[in-house]
Amino acid sequence: MARFRPEGVLLQSSLSPHLTQEFAMADLAFVVTALAGFALVALVAKGVTKL
């Protein structure tokens, strides 16, 4: 991650590559979990409509 100062100087983030990779894996896990949750809700909704 990088941030711009008002003067236009690009600052390198102090995050290590390992920490950045951990954040990426956490984001991926969140997306997969959210998609699984939506799929479960869709299956339950289909089951309820058949009753």
PDBQT receptor file of N, H, CA, C and O in Angstrom, charges set to zero:
ATOM      1  N   MET A   1       0.852  -1.179   0.000  1.00  0.00    +0.000 N 
ATOM      2  CA  MET A   1       0.000   0.000   0.000  1.00  0.00    +0.000 C 
ATOM      3  C   MET A   1       0.894   1.238   0.000  1.00  0.00    +0.000 C 
ATOM      4  O   MET A   1       1.955   1.257   0.623  1.00  0.00    +0.000 OA
ATOM      5  N   ALA A   2       0.463   2.217  -0.676  1.00  0.00    +0.000 N 
ATOM      6  H   ALA A   2      -0.399   2.201  -1.183  1.00  0.00    +0.000 HD
ATOM      7  CA  ALA A   2       1.228   3.455  -0.721  1.00  0.00    +0.000 C 
ATOM      8  C   ALA A   2       0.264   4.620  -0.538  1.00  0.00    +0.000 C 
ATOM      9  O   ALA A   2      -0.908   4.550  -0.909  1.00  0.00    +0.000 OA
ATOM     10  N   ARG A   3       0.788   5.680   0.038  1.00  0.00    +0.000 N 
ATOM     11  H   ARG A   3       1.740   5.736   0.339  1.00  0.00    +0.000 HD
ATOM     12  CA  ARG A   3      -0.037   6.870   0.257  1.00  0.00    +0.000 C 
ATOM     13  C   ARG A   3       0.650   8.079  -0.349  1.00  0.00    +0.000 C 
ATOM     14  O   ARG A   3       1.877   8.145  -0.421  1.00  0.00    +0.000 OA
ATOM     15  N   PHE A   4      -0.157   9.031  -0.782  1.00  0.00    +0.000 N 
ATOM     16  H   PHE A   4      -1.154   8.978  -0.723  1.00  0.00    +0.000 HD
ATOM     17  CA  PHE A   4       0.386  10.255  -1.334  1.00  0.00    +0.000 C 
ATOM     18  C   PHE A   4       0.300  11.361  -0.294  1.00  0.00    +0.000 C 
ATOM     19  O   PHE A   4      -0.729  11.547   0.354  1.00  0.00    +0.000 OA
ATOM     20  N   ARG A   5       1.386  12.080  -0.150  1.00  0.00    +0.000 N 
ATOM     21  H   ARG A   5       2.222  11.929  -0.677  1.00  0.00    +0.000 HD
ATOM     22  CA  ARG A   5       1.366  13.285   0.680  1.00  0.00    +0.000 C 
ATOM     23  C   ARG A   5       0.830  14.428  -0.171  1.00  0.00    +0.000 C 
ATOM     24  O   ARG A   5       0.843  14.351  -1.400  1.00  0.00    +0.000 OA
ATOM     25  N   PRO A   6       0.362  15.480   0.474  1.00  0.00    +0.000 N 
ATOM     26  CA  PRO A   6      -0.109  16.636  -0.307  1.00  0.00    +0.000 C 
ATOM     27  C   PRO A   6       0.957  17.184  -1.253  1.00  0.00    +0.000 C 
ATOM     28  O   PRO A   6       0.633  17.748  -2.297  1.00  0.00    +0.000 OA
ATOM     29  N   GLU A   7       2.242  17.016  -0.884  1.00  0.00    +0.000 N 
ATOM     30  H   GLU A   7       2.506  16.557  -0.036  1.00  0.00    +0.000 HD
ATOM     31  CA  GLU A   7       3.314  17.519  -1.743  1.00  0.00    +0.000 C 
ATOM     32  C   GLU A   7       3.501  16.631  -2.968  1.00  0.00    +0.000 C 
ATOM     33  O   GLU A   7       4.249  16.987  -3.879  1.00  0.00    +0.000 OA
ATOM     34  N   GLY A   8       2.827  15.472  -3.003  1.00  0.00    +0.000 N 
ATOM     35  H   GLY A   8       2.220  15.182  -2.263  1.00  0.00    +0.000 HD
ATOM     36  CA  GLY A   8       2.945  14.581  -4.139  1.00  0.00    +0.000 C 
ATOM     37  C   GLY A   8       4.030  13.534  -3.976  1.00  0.00    +0.000 C 
ATOM     38  O   GLY A   8       4.336  12.810  -4.923  1.00  0.00    +0.000 OA
ATOM     39  N   VAL A   9       4.619  13.442  -2.789  1.00  0.00    +0.000 N 
ATOM     40  H   VAL A   9       4.371  14.030  -2.020  1.00  0.00    +0.000 HD
ATOM     41  CA  VAL A   9       5.676  12.462  -2.548  1.00  0.00    +0.000 C 
ATOM     42  C   VAL A   9       5.026  11.125  -2.220  1.00  0.00    +0.000 C 
ATOM     43  O   VAL A   9       4.165  11.035  -1.345  1.00  0.00    +0.000 OA
ATOM     44  N   LEU A  10       5.446  10.103  -2.924  1.00  0.00    +0.000 N 
ATOM     45  H   LEU A  10       6.146  10.175  -3.634  1.00  0.00    +0.000 HD
ATOM     46  CA  LEU A  10       4.904   8.766  -2.704  1.00  0.00    +0.000 C 
ATOM     47  C   LEU A  10       5.617   8.124  -1.524  1.00  0.00    +0.000 C 
ATOM     48  O   LEU A  10       6.845   8.039  -1.501  1.00  0.00    +0.000 OA
ATOM     49  N   LEU A  11       4.838   7.671  -0.543  1.00  0.00    +0.000 N 
ATOM     50  H   LEU A  11       3.841   7.740  -0.561  1.00  0.00    +0.000 HD
ATOM     51  CA  LEU A  11       5.408   7.006   0.630  1.00  0.00    +0.000 C 
ATOM     52  C   LEU A  11       5.172   5.511   0.521  1.00  0.00    +0.000 C 
ATOM     53  O   LEU A  11       4.063   5.073   0.212  1.00  0.00    +0.000 OA
ATOM     54  N   GLN A  12       6.203   4.732   0.772  1.00  0.00    +0.000 N 
ATOM     55  H   GLN A  12       7.103   5.087   1.022  1.00  0.00    +0.000 HD
ATOM     56  CA  GLN A  12       6.040   3.289   0.809  1.00  0.00    +0.000 C 
ATOM     57  C   GLN A  12       5.385   2.917   2.122  1.00  0.00    +0.000 C 
ATOM     58  O   GLN A  12       5.652   3.530   3.155  1.00  0.00    +0.000 OA
ATOM     59  N   SER A  13       4.541   1.927   2.079  1.00  0.00    +0.000 N 
ATOM     60  H   SER A  13       4.325   1.429   1.239  1.00  0.00    +0.000 HD
ATOM     61  CA  SER A  13       3.874   1.465   3.288  1.00  0.00    +0.000 C 
ATOM     62  C   SER A  13       4.872   0.740   4.169  1.00  0.00    +0.000 C 
ATOM     63  O   SER A  13       5.828   0.142   3.675  1.00  0.00    +0.000 OA
ATOM     64  N   SER A  14       4.649   0.794   5.470  1.00  0.00    +0.000 N 
ATOM     65  H   SER A  14       3.873   1.280   5.871  1.00  0.00    +0.000 HD
ATOM     66  CA  SER A  14       5.528   0.104   6.404  1.00  0.00    +0.000 C 
ATOM     67  C   SER A  14       5.122  -1.353   6.580  1.00  0.00    +0.000 C 
ATOM     68  O   SER A  14       5.745  -2.069   7.364  1.00  0.00    +0.000 OA
ATOM     69  N   LEU A  15       4.077  -1.816   5.861  1.00  0.00    +0.000 N 
ATOM     70  H   LEU A  15       3.570  -1.234   5.224  1.00  0.00    +0.000 HD
ATOM     71  CA  LEU A  15       3.643  -3.201   5.975  1.00  0.00    +0.000 C 
ATOM     72  C   LEU A  15       4.633  -4.118   5.280  1.00  0.00    +0.000 C 
ATOM     73  O   LEU A  15       5.097  -3.827   4.178  1.00  0.00    +0.000 OA
ATOM     74  N   SER A  16       4.947  -5.214   5.925  1.00  0.00    +0.000 N 
ATOM     75  H   SER A  16       4.570  -5.450   6.821  1.00  0.00    +0.000 HD
ATOM     76  CA  SER A  16       5.837  -6.193   5.309  1.00  0.00    +0.000 C 
ATOM     77  C   SER A  16       5.060  -6.990   4.265  1.00  0.00    +0.000 C 
ATOM     78  O   SER A  16       3.833  -7.062   4.338  1.00  0.00    +0.000 OA
ATOM     79  N   PRO A  17       5.746  -7.583   3.302  1.00  0.00    +0.000 N 
ATOM     80  CA  PRO A  17       5.042  -8.406   2.296  1.00  0.00    +0.000 C 
ATOM     81  C   PRO A  17       4.278  -9.563   2.934  1.00  0.00    +0.000 C 
ATOM     82  O   PRO A  17       3.216  -9.954   2.451  1.00  0.00    +0.000 OA
ATOM     83  N   HIS A  18       4.825 -10.112   4.026  1.00  0.00    +0.000 N 
ATOM     84  H   HIS A  18       5.688  -9.795   4.418  1.00  0.00    +0.000 HD
ATOM     85  CA  HIS A  18       4.150 -11.219   4.709  1.00  0.00    +0.000 C 
ATOM     86  C   HIS A  18       2.810 -10.756   5.271  1.00  0.00    +0.000 C 
ATOM     87  O   HIS A  18       1.806 -11.459   5.153  1.00  0.00    +0.000 OA
ATOM     88  N   LEU A  19       2.793  -9.571   5.885  1.00  0.00    +0.000 N 
ATOM     89  H   LEU A  19       3.607  -8.999   5.981  1.00  0.00    +0.000 HD
ATOM     90  CA  LEU A  19       1.556  -9.042   6.461  1.00  0.00    +0.000 C 
ATOM     91  C   LEU A  19       0.549  -8.723   5.360  1.00  0.00    +0.000 C 
ATOM     92  O   LEU A  19      -0.647  -8.958   5.527  1.00  0.00    +0.000 OA
ATOM     93  N   THR A  20       1.022  -8.195   4.247  1.00  0.00    +0.000 N 
ATOM     94  H   THR A  20       1.995  -8.004   4.111  1.00  0.00    +0.000 HD
ATOM     95  CA  THR A  20       0.140  -7.906   3.117  1.00  0.00    +0.000 C 
ATOM     96  C   THR A  20      -0.483  -9.193   2.590  1.00  0.00    +0.000 C 
ATOM     97  O   THR A  20      -1.663  -9.217   2.238  1.00  0.00    +0.000 OA
ATOM     98  N   GLN A  21       0.313 -10.270   2.537  1.00  0.00    +0.000 N 
ATOM     99  H   GLN A  21       1.271 -10.250   2.823  1.00  0.00    +0.000 HD
ATOM    100  CA  GLN A  21      -0.211 -11.556   2.072  1.00  0.00    +0.000 C 
ATOM    101  C   GLN A  21      -1.250 -12.086   3.049  1.00  0.00    +0.000 C 
ATOM    102  O   GLN A  21      -2.244 -12.682   2.633  1.00  0.00    +0.000 OA
ATOM    103  N   GLU A  22      -1.029 -11.874   4.350  1.00  0.00    +0.000 N 
ATOM    104  H   GLU A  22      -0.222 -11.390   4.687  1.00  0.00    +0.000 HD
ATOM    105  CA  GLU A  22      -2.022 -12.303   5.343  1.00  0.00    +0.000 C 
ATOM    106  C   GLU A  22      -3.338 -11.572   5.134  1.00  0.00    +0.000 C 
ATOM    107  O   GLU A  22      -4.404 -12.179   5.223  1.00  0.00    +0.000 OA
ATOM    108  N   PHE A  23      -3.275 -10.265   4.855  1.00  0.00    +0.000 N 
ATOM    109  H   PHE A  23      -2.409  -9.772   4.783  1.00  0.00    +0.000 HD
ATOM    110  CA  PHE A  23      -4.498  -9.508   4.600  1.00  0.00    +0.000 C 
ATOM    111  C   PHE A  23      -5.199 -10.027   3.352  1.00  0.00    +0.000 C 
ATOM    112  O   PHE A  23      -6.427 -10.114   3.325  1.00  0.00    +0.000 OA
ATOM    113  N   ALA A  24      -4.439 -10.371   2.323  1.00  0.00    +0.000 N 
ATOM    114  H   ALA A  24      -3.442 -10.299   2.344  1.00  0.00    +0.000 HD
ATOM    115  CA  ALA A  24      -5.032 -10.896   1.094  1.00  0.00    +0.000 C 
ATOM    116  C   ALA A  24      -5.724 -12.227   1.368  1.00  0.00    +0.000 C 
ATOM    117  O   ALA A  24      -6.817 -12.471   0.857  1.00  0.00    +0.000 OA
ATOM    118  N   MET A  25      -5.105 -13.080   2.161  1.00  0.00    +0.000 N 
ATOM    119  H   MET A  25      -4.217 -12.882   2.576  1.00  0.00    +0.000 HD
ATOM    120  CA  MET A  25      -5.713 -14.375   2.484  1.00  0.00    +0.000 C 
ATOM    121  C   MET A  25      -6.966 -14.175   3.327  1.00  0.00    +0.000 C 
ATOM    122  O   MET A  25      -7.954 -14.886   3.147  1.00  0.00    +0.000 OA
ATOM    123  N   ALA A  26      -6.935 -13.213   4.245  1.00  0.00    +0.000 N 
ATOM    124  H   ALA A  26      -6.132 -12.635   4.391  1.00  0.00    +0.000 HD
ATOM    125  CA  ALA A  26      -8.117 -12.934   5.065  1.00  0.00    +0.000 C 
ATOM    126  C   ALA A  26      -9.253 -12.415   4.185  1.00  0.00    +0.000 C 
ATOM    127  O   ALA A  26     -10.410 -12.787   4.381  1.00  0.00    +0.000 OA
ATOM    128  N   ASP A  27      -8.925 -11.558   3.219  1.00  0.00    +0.000 N 
ATOM    129  H   ASP A  27      -7.985 -11.256   3.060  1.00  0.00    +0.000 HD
ATOM    130  CA  ASP A  27      -9.946 -11.056   2.294  1.00  0.00    +0.000 C 
ATOM    131  C   ASP A  27     -10.536 -12.199   1.475  1.00  0.00    +0.000 C 
ATOM    132  O   ASP A  27     -11.749 -12.268   1.278  1.00  0.00    +0.000 OA
ATOM    133  N   LEU A  28      -9.677 -13.090   1.001  1.00  0.00    +0.000 N 
ATOM    134  H   LEU A  28      -8.692 -13.034   1.160  1.00  0.00    +0.000 HD
ATOM    135  CA  LEU A  28     -10.147 -14.226   0.216  1.00  0.00    +0.000 C 
ATOM    136  C   LEU A  28     -11.044 -15.127   1.056  1.00  0.00    +0.000 C 
ATOM    137  O   LEU A  28     -12.079 -15.592   0.580  1.00  0.00    +0.000 OA
ATOM    138  N   ALA A  29     -10.654 -15.374   2.297  1.00  0.00    +0.000 N 
ATOM    139  H   ALA A  29      -9.814 -14.996   2.684  1.00  0.00    +0.000 HD
ATOM    140  CA  ALA A  29     -11.468 -16.215   3.181  1.00  0.00    +0.000 C 
ATOM    141  C   ALA A  29     -12.826 -15.564   3.436  1.00  0.00    +0.000 C 
ATOM    142  O   ALA A  29     -13.843 -16.256   3.487  1.00  0.00    +0.000 OA
ATOM    143  N   PHE A  30     -12.850 -14.248   3.597  1.00  0.00    +0.000 N 
ATOM    144  H   PHE A  30     -12.024 -13.687   3.556  1.00  0.00    +0.000 HD
ATOM    145  CA  PHE A  30     -14.109 -13.543   3.818  1.00  0.00    +0.000 C 
ATOM    146  C   PHE A  30     -15.025 -13.672   2.600  1.00  0.00    +0.000 C 
ATOM    147  O   PHE A  30     -16.221 -13.924   2.745  1.00  0.00    +0.000 OA
ATOM    148  N   VAL A  31     -14.466 -13.499   1.407  1.00  0.00    +0.000 N 
ATOM    149  H   VAL A  31     -13.494 -13.293   1.290  1.00  0.00    +0.000 HD
ATOM    150  CA  VAL A  31     -15.271 -13.588   0.185  1.00  0.00    +0.000 C 
ATOM    151  C   VAL A  31     -15.840 -14.992   0.024  1.00  0.00    +0.000 C 
ATOM    152  O   VAL A  31     -17.017 -15.154  -0.298  1.00  0.00    +0.000 OA
ATOM    153  N   VAL A  32     -15.005 -16.009   0.249  1.00  0.00    +0.000 N 
ATOM    154  H   VAL A  32     -14.049 -15.877   0.510  1.00  0.00    +0.000 HD
ATOM    155  CA  VAL A  32     -15.468 -17.395   0.118  1.00  0.00    +0.000 C 
ATOM    156  C   VAL A  32     -16.561 -17.688   1.138  1.00  0.00    +0.000 C 
ATOM    157  O   VAL A  32     -17.563 -18.323   0.809  1.00  0.00    +0.000 OA
ATOM    158  N   THR A  33     -16.376 -17.230   2.378  1.00  0.00    +0.000 N 
ATOM    159  H   THR A  33     -15.563 -16.714   2.646  1.00  0.00    +0.000 HD
ATOM    160  CA  THR A  33     -17.379 -17.450   3.422  1.00  0.00    +0.000 C 
ATOM    161  C   THR A  33     -18.685 -16.729   3.087  1.00  0.00    +0.000 C 
ATOM    162  O   THR A  33     -19.768 -17.283   3.278  1.00  0.00    +0.000 OA
ATOM    163  N   ALA A  34     -18.586 -15.508   2.593  1.00  0.00    +0.000 N 
ATOM    164  H   ALA A  34     -17.707 -15.058   2.438  1.00  0.00    +0.000 HD
ATOM    165  CA  ALA A  34     -19.788 -14.753   2.230  1.00  0.00    +0.000 C 
ATOM    166  C   ALA A  34     -20.541 -15.443   1.093  1.00  0.00    +0.000 C 
ATOM    167  O   ALA A  34     -21.767 -15.550   1.132  1.00  0.00    +0.000 OA
ATOM    168  N   LEU A  35     -19.810 -15.909   0.085  1.00  0.00    +0.000 N 
ATOM    169  H   LEU A  35     -18.814 -15.823   0.054  1.00  0.00    +0.000 HD
ATOM    170  CA  LEU A  35     -20.466 -16.614  -1.026  1.00  0.00    +0.000 C 
ATOM    171  C   LEU A  35     -21.123 -17.903  -0.552  1.00  0.00    +0.000 C 
ATOM    172  O   LEU A  35     -22.223 -18.235  -0.992  1.00  0.00    +0.000 OA
ATOM    173  N   ALA A  36     -20.461 -18.628   0.336  1.00  0.00    +0.000 N 
ATOM    174  H   ALA A  36     -19.567 -18.358   0.694  1.00  0.00    +0.000 HD
ATOM    175  CA  ALA A  36     -21.050 -19.859   0.875  1.00  0.00    +0.000 C 
ATOM    176  C   ALA A  36     -22.316 -19.541   1.666  1.00  0.00    +0.000 C 
ATOM    177  O   ALA A  36     -23.297 -20.281   1.593  1.00  0.00    +0.000 OA
ATOM    178  N   GLY A  37     -22.296 -18.455   2.415  1.00  0.00    +0.000 N 
ATOM    179  H   GLY A  37     -21.499 -17.855   2.475  1.00  0.00    +0.000 HD
ATOM    180  CA  GLY A  37     -23.482 -18.051   3.175  1.00  0.00    +0.000 C 
ATOM    181  C   GLY A  37     -24.644 -17.704   2.266  1.00  0.00    +0.000 C 
ATOM    182  O   GLY A  37     -25.777 -18.113   2.518  1.00  0.00    +0.000 OA
ATOM    183  N   PHE A  38     -24.370 -16.947   1.203  1.00  0.00    +0.000 N 
ATOM    184  H   PHE A  38     -23.449 -16.614   0.998  1.00  0.00    +0.000 HD
ATOM    185  CA  PHE A  38     -25.436 -16.606   0.260  1.00  0.00    +0.000 C 
ATOM    186  C   PHE A  38     -25.981 -17.849  -0.431  1.00  0.00    +0.000 C 
ATOM    187  O   PHE A  38     -27.187 -17.959  -0.654  1.00  0.00    +0.000 OA
ATOM    188  N   ALA A  39     -25.097 -18.787  -0.772  1.00  0.00    +0.000 N 
ATOM    189  H   ALA A  39     -24.118 -18.698  -0.591  1.00  0.00    +0.000 HD
ATOM    190  CA  ALA A  39     -25.551 -20.030  -1.405  1.00  0.00    +0.000 C 
ATOM    191  C   ALA A  39     -26.443 -20.818  -0.456  1.00  0.00    +0.000 C 
ATOM    192  O   ALA A  39     -27.448 -21.389  -0.878  1.00  0.00    +0.000 OA
ATOM    193  N   LEU A  40     -26.084 -20.852   0.815  1.00  0.00    +0.000 N 
ATOM    194  H   LEU A  40     -25.268 -20.387   1.158  1.00  0.00    +0.000 HD
ATOM    195  CA  LEU A  40     -26.898 -21.553   1.807  1.00  0.00    +0.000 C 
ATOM    196  C   LEU A  40     -28.271 -20.902   1.940  1.00  0.00    +0.000 C 
ATOM    197  O   LEU A  40     -29.284 -21.597   2.002  1.00  0.00    +0.000 OA
ATOM    198  N   VAL A  41     -28.308 -19.591   1.984  1.00  0.00    +0.000 N 
ATOM    199  H   VAL A  41     -27.484 -19.026   1.934  1.00  0.00    +0.000 HD
ATOM    200  CA  VAL A  41     -29.586 -18.877   2.067  1.00  0.00    +0.000 C 
ATOM    201  C   VAL A  41     -30.432 -19.164   0.830  1.00  0.00    +0.000 C 
ATOM    202  O   VAL A  41     -31.645 -19.343   0.939  1.00  0.00    +0.000 OA
ATOM    203  N   ALA A  42     -29.806 -19.210  -0.343  1.00  0.00    +0.000 N 
ATOM    204  H   ALA A  42     -28.820 -19.065  -0.432  1.00  0.00    +0.000 HD
ATOM    205  CA  ALA A  42     -30.548 -19.508  -1.575  1.00  0.00    +0.000 C 
ATOM    206  C   ALA A  42     -31.133 -20.914  -1.534  1.00  0.00    +0.000 C 
ATOM    207  O   ALA A  42     -32.273 -21.125  -1.946  1.00  0.00    +0.000 OA
ATOM    208  N   LEU A  43     -30.356 -21.880  -1.038  1.00  0.00    +0.000 N 
ATOM    209  H   LEU A  43     -29.429 -21.708  -0.704  1.00  0.00    +0.000 HD
ATOM    210  CA  LEU A  43     -30.870 -23.249  -0.934  1.00  0.00    +0.000 C 
ATOM    211  C   LEU A  43     -32.029 -23.339   0.045  1.00  0.00    +0.000 C 
ATOM    212  O   LEU A  43     -33.010 -24.035  -0.220  1.00  0.00    +0.000 OA
ATOM    213  N   VAL A  44     -31.929 -22.648   1.165  1.00  0.00    +0.000 N 
ATOM    214  H   VAL A  44     -31.132 -22.083   1.380  1.00  0.00    +0.000 HD
ATOM    215  CA  VAL A  44     -33.017 -22.647   2.150  1.00  0.00    +0.000 C 
ATOM    216  C   VAL A  44     -34.254 -21.997   1.545  1.00  0.00    +0.000 C 
ATOM    217  O   VAL A  44     -35.367 -22.487   1.736  1.00  0.00    +0.000 OA
ATOM    218  N   ALA A  45     -34.070 -20.900   0.816  1.00  0.00    +0.000 N 
ATOM    219  H   ALA A  45     -33.165 -20.503   0.661  1.00  0.00    +0.000 HD
ATOM    220  CA  ALA A  45     -35.209 -20.224   0.194  1.00  0.00    +0.000 C 
ATOM    221  C   ALA A  45     -35.888 -21.128  -0.833  1.00  0.00    +0.000 C 
ATOM    222  O   ALA A  45     -37.115 -21.148  -0.924  1.00  0.00    +0.000 OA
ATOM    223  N   LYS A  46     -35.100 -21.875  -1.605  1.00  0.00    +0.000 N 
ATOM    224  H   LYS A  46     -34.103 -21.859  -1.531  1.00  0.00    +0.000 HD
ATOM    225  CA  LYS A  46     -35.690 -22.817  -2.564  1.00  0.00    +0.000 C 
ATOM    226  C   LYS A  46     -36.477 -23.901  -1.842  1.00  0.00    +0.000 C 
ATOM    227  O   LYS A  46     -37.564 -24.282  -2.276  1.00  0.00    +0.000 OA
ATOM    228  N   GLY A  47     -35.928 -24.393  -0.745  1.00  0.00    +0.000 N 
ATOM    229  H   GLY A  47     -35.045 -24.083  -0.393  1.00  0.00    +0.000 HD
ATOM    230  CA  GLY A  47     -36.616 -25.428   0.026  1.00  0.00    +0.000 C 
ATOM    231  C   GLY A  47     -37.910 -24.927   0.626  1.00  0.00    +0.000 C 
ATOM    232  O   GLY A  47     -38.894 -25.665   0.673  1.00  0.00    +0.000 OA
ATOM    233  N   VAL A  48     -37.928 -23.694   1.083  1.00  0.00    +0.000 N 
ATOM    234  H   VAL A  48     -37.128 -23.095   1.045  1.00  0.00    +0.000 HD
ATOM    235  CA  VAL A  48     -39.131 -23.126   1.691  1.00  0.00    +0.000 C 
ATOM    236  C   VAL A  48     -40.219 -22.943   0.642  1.00  0.00    +0.000 C 
ATOM    237  O   VAL A  48     -41.396 -23.155   0.931  1.00  0.00    +0.000 OA
ATOM    238  N   THR A  49     -39.843 -22.553  -0.571  1.00  0.00    +0.000 N 
ATOM    239  H   THR A  49     -38.887 -22.381  -0.806  1.00  0.00    +0.000 HD
ATOM    240  CA  THR A  49     -40.863 -22.339  -1.607  1.00  0.00    +0.000 C 
ATOM    241  C   THR A  49     -41.500 -23.647  -2.047  1.00  0.00    +0.000 C 
ATOM    242  O   THR A  49     -42.615 -23.634  -2.570  1.00  0.00    +0.000 OA
ATOM    243  N   LYS A  50     -40.829 -24.773  -1.852  1.00  0.00    +0.000 N 
ATOM    244  H   LYS A  50     -39.923 -24.784  -1.428  1.00  0.00    +0.000 HD
ATOM    245  CA  LYS A  50     -41.405 -26.075  -2.226  1.00  0.00    +0.000 C 
ATOM    246  C   LYS A  50     -42.402 -26.582  -1.195  1.00  0.00    +0.000 C 
ATOM    247  O   LYS A  50     -43.156 -27.513  -1.478  1.00  0.00    +0.000 OA
ATOM    248  N   LEU A  51     -42.422 -25.994  -0.016  1.00  0.00    +0.000 N 
ATOM    249  H   LEU A  51     -41.810 -25.238   0.214  1.00  0.00    +0.000 HD
ATOM    250  CA  LEU A  51     -43.338 -26.470   1.037  1.00  0.00    +0.000 C 
ATOM    251  C   LEU A  51     -44.778 -26.101   0.739  1.00  0.00    +0.000 C 
ATOM    252  O   LEU A  51     -45.672 -26.425   1.521  1.00  0.00    +0.000 OA
TER     253      LEU A  51
